[in-house]
Amino acid sequence: MIKQLRKVGNSNALILDKPILELLGLEEDGQVQLTIKNGNLIVTPTHPKLLNPEEMSETLEYVIKKRKKVLRRLAQ
């Protein structure tokens, strides 16, 4: 999935869609740990909200359906 950085004041922000936040167990204003490893930025929730498997499956299906074209291009 490709996301665009957005200018916010003197900084840039990465906007995450609600389904992505739900998959990560994050809520609005949640905190994340940022790690850089081998040139990659890794975003990890510090206090994730636990999801039950059914909720996670439904959310994942929604994200896959919404981003089907992008996911297909990434898989090639």
N, CA, C and O of each residue as an XYZ file, in Angstrom:
304
protein
N       0.844     -1.169      0.000
C       0.000      0.000      0.000
C       0.892      1.235      0.000
O       1.836      1.324      0.784
N       0.602      2.149     -0.847
C       1.370      3.387     -0.929
C       0.548      4.507     -0.307
O      -0.629      4.674     -0.629
N       1.166      5.267      0.577
C       0.504      6.393      1.238
C       1.303      7.659      0.936
O       2.518      7.604      0.744
N       0.621      8.784      0.896
C       1.232     10.085      0.623
C       1.465     10.824      1.938
O       0.569     10.879      2.781
N       2.645     11.386      2.121
C       2.893     12.239      3.281
C       2.170     13.556      3.063
O       2.109     14.053      1.939
N       1.622     14.123      4.126
C       0.881     15.383      4.059
C       1.560     16.428      4.926
O       1.999     16.137      6.039
N       1.642     17.634      4.415
C       2.237     18.743      5.157
C       1.310     19.152      6.296
O       0.120     19.391      6.090
N       1.871     19.227      7.501
C       1.127     19.665      8.687
C       2.050     20.623      9.433
O       2.974     20.186     10.119
N       1.805     21.926      9.303
C       2.706     22.909      9.904
C       4.081     22.803      9.264
O       4.201     22.851      8.040
N       5.128     22.659     10.089
C       6.494     22.511      9.589
C       6.900     21.053      9.469
O       8.074     20.759      9.247
N       5.960     20.140      9.611
C       6.248     18.704      9.581
C       5.456     18.027      8.475
O       4.665     18.665      7.779
N       5.676     16.738      8.322
C       4.895     15.903      7.416
C       4.210     14.830      8.235
O       4.759     14.345      9.225
N       3.004     14.460      7.818
C       2.233     13.451      8.541
C       1.886     12.292      7.611
O       1.667     12.481      6.415
N       1.842     11.116      8.172
C       1.390      9.932      7.464
C      -0.016      9.640      7.976
O      -0.194      9.316      9.150
N      -1.008      9.752      7.110
C      -2.407      9.565      7.501
C      -2.750      8.089      7.323
O      -2.597      7.531      6.236
N      -3.217      7.464      8.406
C      -3.593      6.053      8.360
C      -5.111      5.926      8.365
O      -5.793      6.539      9.186
N      -5.630      5.127      7.444
C      -7.069      4.905      7.353
C      -7.569      4.161      8.587
O      -6.829      3.410      9.223
N      -8.832      4.386      8.907
C      -9.437      3.758     10.083
C      -9.281      2.232     10.072
O      -8.950      1.665     11.113
N      -9.505      1.538      8.940
C      -9.331      0.082      8.954
C      -7.906     -0.352      9.304
O      -7.712     -1.380      9.954
N      -6.916      0.425      8.876
C      -5.528      0.104      9.215
C      -5.314      0.276     10.719
O      -4.687     -0.563     11.365
N      -5.839      1.366     11.264
C      -5.732      1.582     12.711
C      -6.376      0.426     13.471
O      -5.839     -0.046     14.473
N      -7.526     -0.021     12.988
C      -8.217     -1.123     13.649
C      -7.411     -2.416     13.586
O      -7.342     -3.160     14.564
N      -6.799     -2.682     12.424
C      -5.965     -3.885     12.299
C      -4.785     -3.855     13.258
O      -4.368     -4.891     13.775
N      -4.249     -2.660     13.494
C      -3.117     -2.512     14.406
C      -3.545     -2.425     15.864
O      -2.708     -2.458     16.767
N      -4.841     -2.315     16.089
C      -5.322     -2.173     17.457
C      -5.069     -0.783     18.007
O      -4.915     -0.603     19.215
N      -5.024      0.213     17.106
C      -4.791      1.594     17.513
C      -6.084      2.381     17.524
O      -7.005      2.096     16.758
N      -6.147      3.368     18.394
C      -7.278      4.277     18.430
C      -6.763      5.683     18.157
O      -5.558      5.931     18.203
N      -7.680      6.601     17.872
C      -7.295      7.991     17.635
C      -6.474      8.502     18.813
O      -6.807      8.242     19.969
N      -5.412      9.219     18.519
C      -4.478      9.756     19.507
C      -3.655      8.674     20.210
O      -3.020      8.949     21.228
N      -3.658      7.447     19.681
C      -2.836      6.380     20.246
C      -1.357      6.646     20.014
O      -0.989      7.421     19.131
N      -0.528      6.012     20.795
C       0.917      6.189     20.665
C       1.530      5.023     19.906
O       1.080      3.883     20.017
N       2.573      5.332     19.127
C       3.303      4.310     18.390
C       4.795      4.448     18.650
O       5.297      5.530     18.956
N       5.477      3.340     18.522
C       6.942      3.306     18.623
C       7.475      3.288     17.200
O       7.072      2.437     16.407
N       8.372      4.207     16.856
C       8.982      4.247     15.530
C      10.383      3.671     15.615
O      11.174      4.064     16.473
N      10.690      2.734     14.719
C      12.002      2.095     14.663
C      12.469      2.121     13.217
O      11.684      1.891     12.297
N      13.743      2.400     13.024
C      14.322      2.338     11.686
C      15.265      1.146     11.653
O      16.200      1.058     12.449
N      15.010      0.222     10.715
C      15.827     -0.990     10.600
C      16.078     -1.259      9.123
O      15.139     -1.413      8.342
N      17.339     -1.314      8.750
C      17.735     -1.567      7.358
C      17.055     -0.604      6.383
O      16.636     -1.006      5.297
N      16.947      0.661      6.776
C      16.355      1.670      5.907
C      14.838      1.645      5.849
O      14.241      2.355      5.040
N      14.203      0.840      6.694
C      12.743      0.761      6.737
C      12.221      1.367      8.025
O      12.822      1.214      9.089
N      11.103      2.051      7.918
C      10.436      2.605      9.082
C       9.416      1.591      9.573
O       8.538      1.172      8.818
N       9.527      1.196     10.830
C       8.607      0.231     11.432
C       7.781      0.971     12.472
O       8.324      1.600     13.380
N       6.462      0.890     12.330
C       5.531      1.556     13.243
C       4.857      0.467     14.076
O       4.188     -0.415     13.537
N       5.041      0.538     15.398
C       4.503     -0.476     16.299
C       3.652      0.202     17.366
O       4.102      1.160     17.994
N       2.427     -0.280     17.583
C       1.595      0.297     18.643
C       2.244      0.074     20.009
O       2.763     -1.009     20.279
N       2.217      1.091     20.869
C       2.779      0.915     22.210
C       1.782      0.244     23.138
O       2.174     -0.528     24.014
N       0.509      0.523     22.961
C      -0.545     -0.082     23.787
C      -1.698     -0.493     22.867
O      -2.742      0.158     22.863
N      -1.521     -1.562     22.092
C      -2.572     -1.922     21.135
C      -3.849     -2.391     21.812
O      -3.823     -3.055     22.849
N      -4.960     -2.028     21.200
C      -6.267     -2.522     21.644
C      -6.422     -3.910     21.025
O      -6.303     -4.062     19.809
N      -6.681     -4.902     21.835
C      -6.796     -6.261     21.324
C      -8.117     -6.450     20.577
O      -9.176     -6.029     21.043
N      -8.034     -7.085     19.417
C      -9.213     -7.380     18.619
C      -9.511     -8.868     18.696
O      -8.604     -9.694     18.808
N     -10.771     -9.190     18.634
C     -11.079    -10.611     18.554
C     -10.892    -11.059     17.106
O     -10.978    -10.234     16.197
N     -10.640    -12.334     16.876
C     -10.351    -12.816     15.513
C     -11.437    -12.477     14.490
O     -11.123    -12.217     13.328
N     -12.702    -12.476     14.900
C     -13.790    -12.163     13.963
C     -13.713    -10.711     13.498
O     -13.858    -10.429     12.309
N     -13.483     -9.780     14.443
C     -13.349     -8.361     14.081
C     -12.158     -8.158     13.155
O     -12.241     -7.415     12.177
N     -11.056     -8.818     13.466
C      -9.849     -8.670     12.663
C     -10.096     -9.189     11.249
O      -9.679     -8.559     10.277
N     -10.761    -10.319     11.129
C     -11.059    -10.896      9.816
C     -11.942     -9.964      8.997
O     -11.689     -9.755      7.811
N     -12.971     -9.406      9.617
C     -13.863     -8.481      8.914
C     -13.122     -7.237      8.450
O     -13.316     -6.777      7.325
N     -12.280     -6.698      9.310
C     -11.523     -5.500      8.958
C     -10.533     -5.789      7.840
O     -10.378     -4.985      6.921
N      -9.867     -6.929      7.915
C      -8.912     -7.309      6.881
C      -9.618     -7.479      5.537
O      -9.102     -7.029      4.514
N     -10.773     -8.112      5.521
C     -11.547     -8.265      4.287
C     -11.903     -6.903      3.697
O     -11.831     -6.711      2.483
N     -12.291     -5.952      4.560
C     -12.641     -4.610      4.106
C     -11.432     -3.931      3.452
O     -11.554     -3.344      2.377
N     -10.274     -4.012      4.100
C      -9.066     -3.376      3.565
C      -8.683     -4.020      2.235
O      -8.339     -3.317      1.284
N      -8.737     -5.334      2.160
C      -8.384     -6.030      0.918
C      -9.334     -5.622     -0.206
O      -8.897     -5.373     -1.329
N     -10.627     -5.552      0.092
C     -11.606     -5.168     -0.923
C     -11.372     -3.729     -1.391
O     -11.410     -3.446     -2.588
N     -11.130     -2.826     -0.441
C     -10.954     -1.413     -0.772
C      -9.654     -1.172     -1.544
O      -9.616     -0.318     -2.430
N      -8.600     -1.905     -1.224
C      -7.276     -1.689     -1.827
C      -6.855     -2.819     -2.758
O      -5.663     -3.068     -2.935
N      -7.833     -3.506     -3.354
C      -7.565     -4.676     -4.179
C      -6.567     -4.397     -5.307
O      -5.628     -5.167     -5.509
N      -6.766     -3.303     -6.038
C      -5.887     -2.984     -7.168
C      -4.456     -2.728     -6.710
O      -3.508     -3.212     -7.328
N      -4.299     -1.979     -5.639
C      -2.960     -1.665     -5.129
C      -2.272     -2.939     -4.645
O      -1.099     -3.162     -4.944
N      -2.984     -3.760     -3.912
C      -2.412     -5.007     -3.401
C      -2.006     -5.931     -4.548
O      -0.972     -6.595     -4.470
N      -2.801     -5.979     -5.600
C      -2.471     -6.815     -6.758
C      -1.180     -6.320     -7.415
O      -0.323     -7.125     -7.781
N      -1.037     -4.990     -7.567
C       0.188     -4.439     -8.161
C       1.403     -4.730     -7.295
O       2.476     -5.041     -7.813
N       1.244     -4.633     -5.974
C       2.359     -4.910     -5.064
C       2.785     -6.373     -5.138
O       3.966     -6.681     -4.974
N       1.851     -7.262     -5.378
C       2.151     -8.694     -5.409
C       2.903     -9.104     -6.678
O       3.516    -10.171     -6.715
N       2.859     -8.263     -7.716
C       3.519     -8.617     -8.988
C       5.000     -8.453     -8.919
O       5.696     -8.709     -9.902
